[in-house]
Amino acid sequence: MEDNPGRVASVISSLSCTHISRTSAGEHELACFGWTTSSGDADYTYYSLEHSSQQGAPGNRSFISDPEVDQLIEDARSSSDEATRKELYQKLAIKLAEYNNNMPILYTAVNVGASKNVEGFVMDVNEYHHLENVRVAQ
C-alpha cells in the first residue's frame, strides 16, 4: 500500500464464503481470521500460514514468500529433535517479526456452558468438544 495520508479505509462485511474466496485470491489489504493450532504442534500453524507453497486458499493469505522462512519451516518440520525444532522456530519467529504479516490475538480462557442435565462432556486441551460420550439426563 502506498503511503497516502489522505486515504480512507473502508470495512467490508461479507458472507463467510465471499470472505474466503476473496482473501484466497488476494483481494484484500487486511483481513481477520480465526485460527487454532489444533494439533498443539507449531508446524501446523507455521507451515499453513507462512510457507510459500500454501499461498491463497491453503492458508497463507498474507502471500508471504521468503526462501529463508520456507527453509526454517522445512528444517523444523523434518526434525524429530525437540531442542532443534525449538531453536528453528525461535529463529523463524524473529524472521517473521520483520514482516509482521500476522497478528495473533491470544485468549487463554474458553468458556463453555451446559445445562446441569448434560453428562460426560469433555473439552480437550486444544479446546475441541468431545461429544461421543455426552448424554442429556431426563
N, C-alpha and C positions, 0 to 999 in steps of 0.2 A: 504494500500500500504506500502510495506517495505521501510525503509529508505535506499535508494540506490543512492548515489550521481552520479554514472555513468550512471544511467538510462536516456534514451532519451524518451521524449514524442512524440507521433505521433498524428496527427489530421486526423480524418476520416470524409470525406464528403460523405453523403449518401442521398438517397431518403428519403423523409419525412416518408413514410410507413416503411422503414427499420429502421430509427432512432427510431420511436415509438415502433416498435416490439422489437428491441434490448434493448432499455432502460427499457421497461416494464419487460423484462426478467432479468434485472440487469447486462447486458453485457456491462458495461461501468464503468469507474472510474470518469469521469467528463462529463457533458453534458450541452447543452444550450437549454433552452425552453422559450417560451413566456407565460405569464400568466397575466390575468386581473381579478381583483376581481369585476366581472360584477354586482354582487348584491349590492355592497357597504358595505357588512357585513363581518367582519373579519372571521367569521365561514366558509365562502365559500372557503377561502384560507387555513386557518389552518387545517380544517378537511380534505380537499382534499389532501394537500401536506405533512401533518405531522402525521396524525393519522395512527397507525399501521395497522388498518383494510383496509387502502387504498393503501397498498404497490403494486408496479408494475403499471399495466395499469390504475387503477383508478386515479393515480396521484402522489402517494408517491414513486417517483423514486429514492430518496436517501435511501429508505428502512429503515428509522429511525423506531425504535421500542423501546419505552420507556413508561412504565406504568404511570409515572408522567405526561409526555406530554399528553398521552391519557386522563388521568383524568382531567387535566386542560381544554382540549378541550371539553370534555363531560360536565363538570360543566358549562363552559361558554355558550355552545350552548343550555343548558337546562334552563338557567336563562333568565327571561324577564326584570330583573333589570339592567339598563344600567350601573350604578356605579359598580355593582358586576361584570358584564361582562368586563368592562374596567380594573378592578383590576386583574381579572383572565388572561386576555390577556397580561397585563404587566408582570405578573409572567411567563406566557408562553414564551414571547419574551426573558426574561432573561434566562430561561432554554434552549431555542433553541440556544442562543448565545454560550452555551457550545459545541454544535455540529457544528455550523457554516455550516450546510448542504445545505443551500440555500442562494444564494447571490442575493438579489433583486437589480435591476437596475431601478431607478426611472427616468422617464422623465415626465415633467409636461406640456409640450405643445404638442398637437396633431395638425398637420397641415392637413387641408382639402382644396382642391381646386375644383372649379367648374366653368363652363362657366357662363357668365352673363345671359345666357338664362335659367339656372336652377332656378326653383322657388319652394318654400315650403320645402327646405331641412332643417332638424333639426338633430343635434347631441346631445344626452343627456349627462348628467354628467358622465356617465360610458363609454363614448366615442363610443357608438353604433350609427350607422347611421340609422335614421328612414326614410324610403323611401316611406312609404304608401301615402304621400301627395306630392311627388315630381312630378314635371311636367317640361318638356322642352318646352319652348316657341319657336314658329317658327319665 
